[in-house]
Amino acid sequence: MTEKIRELKGVGEKTEKLLAKLGILTVEQLLLYYPRAYEEYDKCREIKELDIDKTAAILGTVTGSAQTAQARGKVIVTACAADASGRISLIWYNMAFLRNTLKRGSVFVFRGKVTEKKGRRQMEQPEIFLPAAYEQVLHSLQPVYALTAGVTSKGLAKLVRQALDRQEVFPEYLPEETREKYHLADYSYALQAIHFPRNMDELLTARRRLVFDEFLLFILGIQMMKGRTEKEINHFPMKKTWTTEQVLENLPYTLTNAQKRVWYDIESDLGGNALMSRLIQGDVGSGKTILAFFAMIMAAENGYQAALMVPTEVLAEQHFKALVSLLEQQKLFGCHPVLLTGSSTAKEKREIYQKIASGETNLIVGTHALIQERVQYKALALVITDEQHRFGVKQREALSKKGELPNVLVMSATPIPRTLAVILYGDLDISVLDELPARRLPIKNCVVDTSYRPKAYRFMERQIREGRQVYVICPMVEESEGMDGENVLDYAKSLSEIFPEEIRVAALHGKMKPKQKNQIMEAFAANEIQILVSTTVVEVGVDVPNATVMMIENAERFGLAQLHQLRGRVGRGSYQSYCIFMQGSGEKEISRRLEILNKSNDGFYIAGEDLKLRGPGDLFGIRQSGVLEFRIGDIYNDAKILHEASEAAGEILALDAELSLAQNALLREKVSLHTQGGFENL
């Protein structure tokens, strides 16, 4: 299954490049590219019975000739269909060939979303079937995939069918007793049924097996890694230093009791005989960074080096400036910090590498450039990472070649209930920062529907006139076929037309090159941009204390934990901040979920409530954020399966700690592949 995607019939150079944009390079990656949703093909309804804003199918007769027109660079085809109960307008974009298909008197099944305009019902971009062809898909669930321009769900489904037909049976790698105990389907069946389920029961059975596998492979990987790490001796034991005590005393604010407790954990770990592997879990703004600085100072005072690794260059620069400022204020002349990122020039890099190798610099801040081959450390005793850069096998191997393994501290702002965190971060000891500093003003929240938008715009403009800045979050980068919701590119364009010219609007999204993203974030941090329209890429952005408003469009599309993370981008300065959750759907259940955010700014409370509210029916559409976003599993929806997978991992490793027995050979291979491709950056 590691064969290249080009081996499939119909995949030429152009299609290969398009699939690469989706991360599909091999046949196996294609099969693991699970549908994001399913279309259910129900029986045809009468036109008069159609519900507005719902997808339905009708059996209709074309009542006149199809018409074509041009508008905004698009070819628009319109037609009208009727049945005994009424008539409906049909509209297609850039499908001029349909004019020859839609002849007066011809009968088709039209399936699409029903809308109403000027009192008349219409369908935009409906699918067209001959009645006999619709009979073949009736009552079936057809896969809908996340797409890129030039790729269709039908085209992907065709390739998946071809891949499944090439190898009808896929080797089973789970022990039989595990499958029986946890009522798990056969792996071959699960792969077939996740793409092409005949009914909802098949879909749920297949999904349960694949979610279990995903969690199990992850947990086995980290448990085996923990087993190896626990045997590692701390080659850099550190003594407590008066310097950190003095810095603590001289801070212009008092640490919270939670910060003091967690600092004690870190201090004890660094002075212990075993290698430190600790996670600090704390809400945005709970004060993790200052504790990271304390740990770095402690390492430097003991004659060692410490590195702080973050996901973006802008954030690296910000942390570096904050560290330099602290060292200058505290007159710590024995600490020599340096900033290393991918944007450093070749000359700068050579100088920095030399200073790191000689030990002249002892505090290094940067991006993943910190662990690249050319960086050689003299005595790297401590590595602190953001959760986006959790240390996996590859990083550990890379560092072990540079000397003794360092102590590892991971900082996470993802508020996960402790019962789940213990499983997901099984290779780390966990410390929780469950208090926010008293100096922070609570964010004011409101949950509104789209009718509130003009009022929100007026409020945003008032805030900008007072010198503040605004984030607007959209769920999509660009308009997507088959998905409703605001998108960054169109939204940014419309806002620049709505707001006065002097208010600068910019778009930010994950498809941009890193350099372009950095330039936009830097311009926003400098208040050269007043409104930043973005996808969730801002979750791990830069601190902008001047940003006081965040408006999240289609808030129902995001998990509560992710919405809380996003909201944490505002409220970082001394000004009152606001978060507007714009609900694109009027469903009561969604309103209940969003009300939890309206009432509380406590990430751990929100995560716990989210866990209670989610049920097995909530399979698609709402994703959690950050490193714990699995391919198909969701730690909130599938908390029960996560617990079962954790239990199964314990049972398997109790009998075979290294998966070295013959019956576990395939499982070991899967864990190895998953470890390399699935969480090396975790």
Salt bridges, closest charged atoms under 4 A:
GLU3 OE1 - ARG166 NH2 2.64
GLU13 OE2 - LYS17 NZ 3.39
GLU16 OE1 - ARG6 NH1 2.95
GLU28 OE2 - LYS670 NZ 3.49
GLU39 OE1 - ARG111 NH2 2.84
ASP51 OD2 - ARG45 NH1 3.45
GLU127 OE2 - ARG111 NH1 3.23
GLU127 OE1 - LYS154 NZ 3.38
GLU172 OE1 - ARG179 NE 3.80
GLU172 OE2 - ARG209 NH2 2.90
GLU202 OE2 - ARG198 NH2 2.71
ASP213 OD1 - ARG209 NE 2.74
GLU230 OE2 - LYS226 NZ 3.64
ASP265 OD2 - ARG278 NH1 3.93
ASP269 OD2 - ARG278 NE 2.56
ASP283 OD1 - HIS564 NE2 2.73
GLU404 OE1 - HIS235 NE2 3.35
ASP427 OD1 - ARG390 NH2 2.45
ASP434 OD1 - ARG261 NH2 3.30
GLU461 OE2 - ARG465 NH2 2.99
GLU478 OE2 - LYS511 NZ 3.20
ASP484 OD2 - LYS113 NZ 2.55
GLU486 OE2 - ARG453 NH2 3.44
GLU502 OE2 - ARG465 NH1 3.03
ASP543 OD1 - ARG572 NH1 1.95
GLU553 OE1 - ARG453 NH2 2.90
GLU589 OE1 - ARG592 NH1 3.25
GLU609 OE2 - LYS612 NZ 2.89
ASP610 OD1 - ARG614 NE 3.05
ASP634 OD1 - ARG614 NH1 3.39
ASP638 OD1 - ARG207 NH1 3.05
GLU644 OE1 - ARG208 NH2 2.90
GLU644 OE2 - LYS640 NZ 3.31
GLU647 OE1 - LYS181 NZ 3.79
GLU651 OE2 - LYS181 NZ 2.53
GLU658 OE1 - ARG228 NH1 3.76
